[in-house]
Amino acid sequence: MKNNYSIFSLIKNSLTYHENWQQAWRDPEPKKEYDAVIIGGGGHGLATAFYLAKKHNMKNIAVVEKGWIGGGNTGRNTTIIRSNYLWDASAGLYDHALKLWENLSQEINYNVMFSQRGVMNLAHNLQDVRDLKRRTHANRLNGIDAVWLSTEEVKNFCPIINTSPDIRYPVLGGTLQRRAGTARHDAVAWGYARGADSMGVDIIQNCEVKAIKRSGDAVEGLETTKGFIKTKKIGVVAAGHSSVIANMAGIRLPLESKPLQALVSEPVKPIINTVVMSNAVHAYVSQSDKGELVIGAGTDAYVSYTQRGSHDVVEGTLKAILELYPIFSRMKMLRQWGGIVDICPDASPIVSKTSIKGLYFNCGWGTGGFKATPGSGDLFAHTIANDEPHVLNAAFNINRFVSGDLVDEHGAAAVAH
Amino acid sequence: MFIITCPFCGERDQSEFAAGGEAHIVRPKQPTELSDDEWADFLFMRKNIKGVQFERWNHAHGCRKWFNVIRDTSNDKIHAVYKMGEKPPIK
């Protein structure tokens, strides 16, 4: 049983110079057989395992991860959390996640530093204004907080933005979701891992899946670098590598994997109080609690698994940042990295059963999966445990690409990518 | 970020080019005969290979011609470039 993290455990451990903290999770060898195995130890995979154990009482399960937990996109994103999506299906999905975020630190007894500092989306042309106003109305009809801000109100809310009419793409207004914000991304993976582990879930790192074994139309188990694991249910949460796993299972997915870049500056004193996203000029920025500016760039246009990304993409983003925030002109950038994002043709995820019995996919989150982590895990756990989707992820099935019932959020939801 | 050798213009930076996705997806000859599954496969399903992939590129900021590239998506190394309508030089 895990010791509870609290002010008292902090004081107690300070007396021994913090050298006797209990290990946050075990490092077990895989058993021969599990009731279910999750492929991918990122935030979504660990959240899936956590809710399988907590809500569906499936405790003989494992998470297999080829690297270390949270070492993929969970540790590479810009930590933005919001639910201001246009379509009803997306609003239901992302707001479910946002509601879980609001109580997550208590639920998993791990401070994920969730900060509801608001997310502001800027409009730079008339079409932006129309689209963002429409989205604001759609959000409010779905019970999601959203307001339209005039240029002056944008300036009041975030004074460092250059709202001069002289710039190349002037700020014509914006939307604000006050309940939105950021969280500490690593803490989400670590907290879910610790929570799942304490309920008996085996988290097996450095364990790469090599093959999926099927008998007829049902899964039998998976071949890994740590041997064969027998199981009747496999949940694939492999983000950019989803197609690689799908190829092993012999099914086709509508995904393309592309590098998405982010970068952070040297740390400075608090200067930007919210998250500002701008679709049209493709720049978004917030400030971490350490003081670094966290800047998100776009995806490369081509398929690649290199986790790098192109220089011209970063250059384009920084040009836009400098025009919107002249105050940053002498900031130095410290680090830049890329993560591989799996993008669906309609920019909405797949949280679904497949044509193979016992094989489930949670993928296609593209450039914006972090915000959905708790909701994604909760709904995917429901789908795996009941072999049926929850009402909130029913629209995100894999068959929508056959039926044509797409959830087209490309551009619609101010998805900056 | 890498260099692409356009078969018409020579070596240029990748930022001059537009990526056109997976190559050799043949448009169905008789679309009316297709089932929904076959349409979905043609329109949406992609190999998305980690490794050697065949793809189309367009020299958007150059000669604007389309051509094919064989590229390893795990390290962005280009193995071959060939014109539209030509057989791939390697399998």
Boltz contact constraints between the chains, C-beta under 6 A:
constraints:
  - contact:
      token1: [A, 243]
      token2: [B, 48]
      max_distance: 6.0
  - contact:
      token1: [A, 244]
      token2: [B, 50]
      max_distance: 6.0
  - contact:
      token1: [A, 252]
      token2: [B, 45]
      max_distance: 6.0
  - contact:
      token1: [A, 254]
      token2: [B, 44]
      max_distance: 6.0
  - contact:
      token1: [A, 254]
      token2: [B, 45]
      max_distance: 6.0
  - contact:
      token1: [A, 255]
      token2: [B, 48]
      max_distance: 6.0
  - contact:
      token1: [A, 256]
      token2: [B, 46]
      max_distance: 6.0
  - contact:
      token1: [A, 256]
      token2: [B, 48]
      max_distance: 6.0
  - contact:
      token1: [A, 257]
      token2: [B, 48]
      max_distance: 6.0
  - contact:
      token1: [A, 301]
      token2: [B, 19]
      max_distance: 6.0
  - contact:
      token1: [A, 302]
      token2: [B, 19]
      max_distance: 6.0
  - contact:
      token1: [A, 303]
      token2: [B, 73]
      max_distance: 6.0
  - contact:
      token1: [A, 304]
      token2: [B, 73]
      max_distance: 6.0
  - contact:
      token1: [A, 304]
      token2: [B, 76]
      max_distance: 6.0
  - contact:
      token1: [A, 305]
      token2: [B, 50]
      max_distance: 6.0
  - contact:
      token1: [A, 305]
      token2: [B, 73]
      max_distance: 6.0
  - contact:
      token1: [A, 305]
      token2: [B, 74]
      max_distance: 6.0
  - contact:
      token1: [A, 306]
      token2: [B, 76]
      max_distance: 6.0
  - contact:
      token1: [A, 310]
      token2: [B, 1]
      max_distance: 6.0
  - contact:
      token1: [A, 311]
      token2: [B, 1]
      max_distance: 6.0
  - contact:
      token1: [A, 312]
      token2: [B, 15]
      max_distance: 6.0
  - contact:
      token1: [A, 345]
      token2: [B, 44]
      max_distance: 6.0
  - contact:
      token1: [A, 401]
      token2: [B, 40]
      max_distance: 6.0
  - contact:
      token1: [A, 401]
      token2: [B, 44]
      max_distance: 6.0
  - contact:
      token1: [A, 402]
      token2: [B, 36]
      max_distance: 6.0
  - contact:
      token1: [A, 402]
      token2: [B, 37]
      max_distance: 6.0
  - contact:
      token1: [A, 402]
      token2: [B, 40]
      max_distance: 6.0
